[in-house]
Amino acid sequence: MKQPIIGYHSDEESHWVAQLACGHNQHVRHTPPWVNRPWVMTGEGRQSMLGFELDCRKCDEHAPPDARP
């Protein structure tokens, strides 16, 4: 199910995590060639993607909301 990004935080390994409107979190790594997300590398890039919808597998599985810092 598609869910918009409403914010970000970094995890304990300093990887960026998108906070989705549904209450779930999803890592948004830039690890070419498998995942190409150069926008995650800068604050300006992350800000530009607020509202962008990501596929949320946790919603598809009816998982409870994730904890957020």
C-alpha positions in Angstrom: 0.0 0.0 0.0 1.4 3.4 -0.9 2.0 5.8 2.0 3.4 9.3 1.9 6.7 10.3 3.7 6.0 12.7 6.5 9.4 12.9 8.1 12.8 11.2 8.7 15.1 10.1 11.4 18.4 8.2 11.4 18.9 4.8 13.0 21.7 3.7 15.4 23.9 3.0 12.3 23.2 6.5 10.9 21.1 5.2 8.1 18.1 7.4 7.1 14.6 6.1 7.9 11.5 7.6 6.3 8.5 8.1 8.7 5.3 7.2 6.8 1.9 8.7 7.4 0.5 5.2 8.4 2.8 5.1 11.4 5.4 2.7 9.9 9.1 3.4 9.3 11.1 2.4 6.2 14.8 2.7 5.5 15.6 4.9 2.5 19.2 4.0 1.7 21.2 5.0 -1.3 23.2 1.9 -2.2 23.8 1.8 -6.0 23.4 -0.2 -8.1 20.7 -1.9 -6.2 18.9 1.1 -4.8 19.4 4.5 -6.4 18.2 7.3 -4.0 20.7 10.1 -4.2 18.1 12.5 -2.7 18.6 10.8 0.7 22.1 12.1 1.0 21.2 15.7 1.7 18.8 17.5 3.9 17.5 19.4 0.9 17.0 16.2 -1.0 15.1 14.6 1.8 12.9 17.7 2.3 12.0 17.6 -1.4 10.7 14.1 -1.1 8.2 14.8 1.8 4.8 13.7 0.5 6.3 11.2 -1.9 4.6 7.8 -1.6 6.5 4.6 -0.8 5.2 1.1 -0.9 4.6 0.0 2.7 4.7 -3.8 3.1 3.9 -3.4 6.8 0.5 -1.9 5.9 -0.1 -4.9 3.5 0.7 -7.2 6.5 -1.5 -5.2 8.9 1.5 -4.6 11.2 1.1 -2.3 14.2 2.8 1.2 14.0 6.5 1.4 14.6 8.2 3.2 17.5 9.7 6.6 16.6 12.4 8.5 18.3 
